[in-house]
């Protein structure tokens, strides 16, 4: 992993801008605590913070080629890269046959030489998660590349004569040319719990979309898509499909365990993380070792657990059962209310996000879990992506969600009290027309869905739901995992997001994905010999959330700090009656998860406006408060 940043400008001499570049690099120290580096020439400044995973001694960056460019005094190309290329060993062998010689054993050098060999087509040969910046001295062109699923983030800010970029917005904001500002319309995604590909709440800033590359030259910027989901007939029978899924997983997990540092795994006791753990333990057992596994719990959570439709069972007993079954060395990280409410921790979570998005207490607990895991290893495997790939979410089967003319998770959330308009005053909600924004975003997302001739209406709708989930829901979860992990210098690897598995299962019929009569039946069958029956039969349970009324009472105090007073960032924007209704609900017990998300997202938005000194350019209605 690592953090990358840089600046291309064809109107100025950037060799004089080391101080600015250094400030940008320093914002990413948590992503790369092991080393830093910079490379500057007239129109380019590349920076890097390193988390040393492969070839700790030889993989320093930015990395330049030994070959000289057309001017003789410069290398042919220079790279600043973050992520992992899982097939780098095969690519290295192929490049060696093409005549390339390697000075390191790093995947960074493989990526650089792959670019020299194949130009921008090298992206089609990569298997991994990555954010890549390559400066080509021969063409005076900057190339930015993001992996197919968007596991690794990459942002950019166009300027009149170039671009400023970084792994996180904070790196871009460290450049004095960029001032943090936003219009109310640019906050629509945060208010609606959506992510529009490419869109960032900061005005003028963009996110490089998953599966895209950006070319920056004297003639301007050009963004191109190099990968997309495609609709194809699925011709394999059920037994072949099960076998193919297992063959892919048997290949993916060992690839994602390659590292020169310790690798561990998250283990919740759910089907997804248990499958990854079982396969990882097989790799470790062949080496004579044991994989270390980690689960999160809360004080008194398992003993006093109250089930609901999202979390019918507690994770603890299942995680321990899997650990015993596969033979992992298991650790339970137990958190308490005080830690989740610690103001320093919550400021760190906001700083990790840089954006006004949140998953309530799940953000904070994940941040603390990753901090504990990082004490044992810098790389962790997780089961993220399986629900998206295998169709594990309730909205794939719920009739109301399937029929909804909007994003299905918003439909389910609305039924459970997640109404983003509930706390904001009508003048604000109506002024930015959230309803029209949501409808337009849904229509544009549906227009992207690849179609297959001859599909019936049910299978067609399932394909739509799969596409929406993979392109509009999964990016939020990957962002959360990346931000909370990298804030602790922890690299998260996600085997279920291997593009080969995603492409294959995108076209598998729904009847196959539910072949056991249960969600993710296809995965259950593929993992049947790996796990105990209790896990293979277990109903999906979401990542655990604290069940403590005192936690919710504390959140109400946080709402007051952003909503009440002349200097409160949301004064005049919130509807007092809506706030009162939600506040009153905390007197009757624990808030539902969706009500808590609504409350915490409002507090997060206010904290974000204050922390980043964002000017919305709106004057609150004086009668609204």
Rosetta blueprint (number, residue, H / E / L):
1 X L
2 X E
3 X E
4 X E
5 X E
6 X E
7 X E
8 X E
9 X E
10 X L
11 X L
12 X L
13 X L
14 X H
15 X H
16 X H
17 X L
18 X H
19 X H
20 X H
21 X H
22 X H
23 X H
24 X H
25 X H
26 X H
27 X L
28 X L
29 X L
30 X L
31 X L
32 X L
33 X E
34 X L
35 X E
36 X E
37 X E
38 X E
39 X E
40 X E
41 X E
42 X L
43 X L
44 X E
45 X E
46 X E
47 X E
48 X E
49 X E
50 X E
51 X L
52 X L
53 X L
54 X L
55 X L
56 X L
57 X L
58 X L
59 X L
60 X L
61 X L
62 X L
63 X E
64 X E
65 X L
66 X L
67 X L
68 X E
69 X L
70 X L
71 X L
72 X L
73 X L
74 X L
75 X E
76 X L
77 X E
78 X E
79 X E
80 X E
81 X E
82 X E
83 X E
84 X E
85 X E
86 X L
87 X L
88 X H
89 X H
90 X H
91 X H
92 X H
93 X H
94 X H
95 X H
96 X H
97 X H
98 X L
99 X L
100 X L
101 X L
102 X L
103 X L
104 X L
105 X L
106 X L
107 X H
108 X H
109 X H
110 X H
111 X H
112 X H
113 X H
114 X H
115 X H
116 X H
117 X H
118 X H
119 X H
120 X H
121 X H
122 X H
123 X H
124 X H
125 X H
126 X L
127 X L
128 X E
129 X E
130 X E
131 X E
132 X E
133 X E
134 X E
135 X E
136 X E
137 X L
138 X L
139 X L
140 X L
141 X E
142 X E
143 X E
144 X E
145 X E
146 X E
147 X L
148 X L
149 X L
150 X L
151 X L
152 X L
153 X L
154 X L
155 X E
156 X E
157 X E
158 X E
159 X E
160 X L
161 X L
162 X E
163 X E
164 X E
165 X E
166 X E
167 X L
168 X L
169 X H
170 X H
171 X H
172 X H
173 X H
174 X L
175 X L
176 X L
177 X L
178 X L
179 X L
180 X L
181 X E
182 X L
183 X L
184 X H
185 X H
186 X H
187 X H
188 X H
189 X H
190 X H
191 X H
192 X H
193 X L
194 X L
195 X L
196 X L
197 X L
198 X L
199 X E
200 X L
201 X L
202 X L
203 X L
204 X L
205 X E
206 X E
207 X E
208 X L
209 X L
210 X L
211 X L
212 X E
213 X E
214 X E
215 X E
216 X E
217 X E
218 X L
219 X L
220 X E
221 X E
222 X E
223 X E
224 X E
225 X E
226 X L
227 X L
228 X L
229 X L
230 X L
231 X L
232 X L
233 X L
234 X L
235 X L
236 X L
237 X L
238 X H
239 X H
240 X H
241 X H
242 X H
243 X H
244 X H
245 X H
246 X H
247 X H
248 X H
249 X H
250 X H
251 X H
252 X H
253 X H
254 X H
255 X H
256 X L
257 X L
258 X L
259 X L
260 X L
261 X L
262 X L
263 X E
264 X E
265 X E
266 X E
267 X L
268 X L
269 X L
270 X L
271 X H
272 X H
273 X H
274 X H
275 X H
276 X H
277 X H
278 X H
279 X H
280 X H
281 X H
282 X H
283 X H
284 X H
285 X H
286 X H
287 X L
288 X L
289 X L
290 X L
291 X L
292 X E
293 X E
294 X E
295 X E
296 X E
297 X E
298 X E
299 X L
300 X L
301 X L
302 X L
303 X L
304 X L
305 X L
306 X L
307 X L
308 X L
309 X L
310 X L
311 X L
312 X L
313 X L
314 X L
315 X L
316 X H
317 X H
318 X H
319 X H
320 X H
321 X H
322 X H
323 X H
324 X H
325 X H
326 X H
327 X L
328 X L
329 X E
330 X E
331 X E
332 X E
333 X E
334 X E
335 X E
336 X L
337 X H
338 X H
339 X H
340 X H
341 X H
342 X L
343 X H
344 X H
345 X H
346 X H
347 X H
348 X H
349 X H
350 X H
351 X H
352 X H
353 X H
354 X L
355 X L
356 X L
357 X L
358 X L
359 X L
360 X L
361 X H
362 X H
363 X H
364 X H
365 X H
366 X H
367 X H
368 X H
369 X H
370 X H
371 X H
372 X H
373 X H
374 X H
375 X L
376 X L
377 X L
378 X L
379 X E
380 X E
381 X E
382 X E
383 X L
384 X L
385 X L
386 X H
387 X H
388 X H
389 X H
390 X H
391 X L
392 X L
393 X L
394 X H
395 X H
396 X H
397 X L
398 X L
399 X H
400 X H
401 X H
402 X H
403 X H
404 X L
405 X L
406 X L
407 X L
408 X H
409 X H
410 X H
411 X H
412 X H
413 X H
414 X H
415 X H
416 X L
417 X L
418 X L
419 X L
420 X L
421 X L
422 X L
423 X L
424 X E
425 X L
426 X H
427 X H
428 X H
429 X H
430 X H
431 X H
432 X H
433 X L
434 X H
435 X H
436 X H
437 X H
438 X H
439 X H
440 X H
441 X H
442 X H
443 X H
444 X H
445 X H
446 X H
447 X H
448 X H
449 X L
450 X L
451 X L
452 X L
453 X L
454 X L
455 X L
456 X L
457 X H
458 X H
459 X H
460 X H
461 X H
462 X H
463 X H
464 X H
465 X H
466 X H
467 X H
468 X H
469 X H
470 X H
471 X H
472 X H
473 X H
474 X H
475 X H
476 X H
477 X H
478 X H
479 X H
480 X H
481 X H
482 X H
483 X H
484 X H
485 X H
486 X H
487 X L
488 X L
489 X L
490 X L
491 X E
492 X E
493 X E
494 X E
495 X H
496 X H
497 X H
498 X L
499 X H
500 X H
501 X H
502 X H
503 X H
504 X H
505 X H
506 X H
507 X L
508 X L
509 X L
510 X H
511 X H
512 X H
513 X H
514 X L
515 X L
516 X L
517 X L
518 X L
519 X L
520 X L
521 X H
522 X H
523 X H
524 X H
525 X H
526 X H
527 X L
528 X L
529 X L
530 X L
531 X L
532 X L
533 X H
534 X H
535 X H
536 X H
537 X L
538 X L
539 X L
540 X L
541 X L
542 X L
543 X L
544 X L
545 X L
546 X L
547 X L
548 X L
549 X H
550 X H
551 X H
552 X H
553 X H
554 X H
555 X H
556 X H
557 X H
558 X H
559 X H
560 X H
561 X H
562 X H
563 X H
564 X L
565 X L
566 X L
567 X L
568 X L
569 X L
570 X L
571 X L
572 X L
573 X L
574 X E
575 X L
576 X H
577 X H
578 X H
579 X H
580 X H
581 X H
582 X H
583 X H
584 X H
585 X H
586 X H
587 X H
588 X H
589 X L
590 X L
591 X L
592 X L
593 X H
594 X H
595 X H
596 X H
597 X H
598 X H
599 X H
600 X H
601 X H
602 X H
603 X H
604 X H
605 X H
606 X H
607 X H
608 X H
609 X H
610 X H
611 X H
612 X L
613 X L
614 X L
615 X E
616 X L
617 X L
618 X L
619 X L
620 X L
621 X L
622 X L
623 X L
624 X L
625 X L
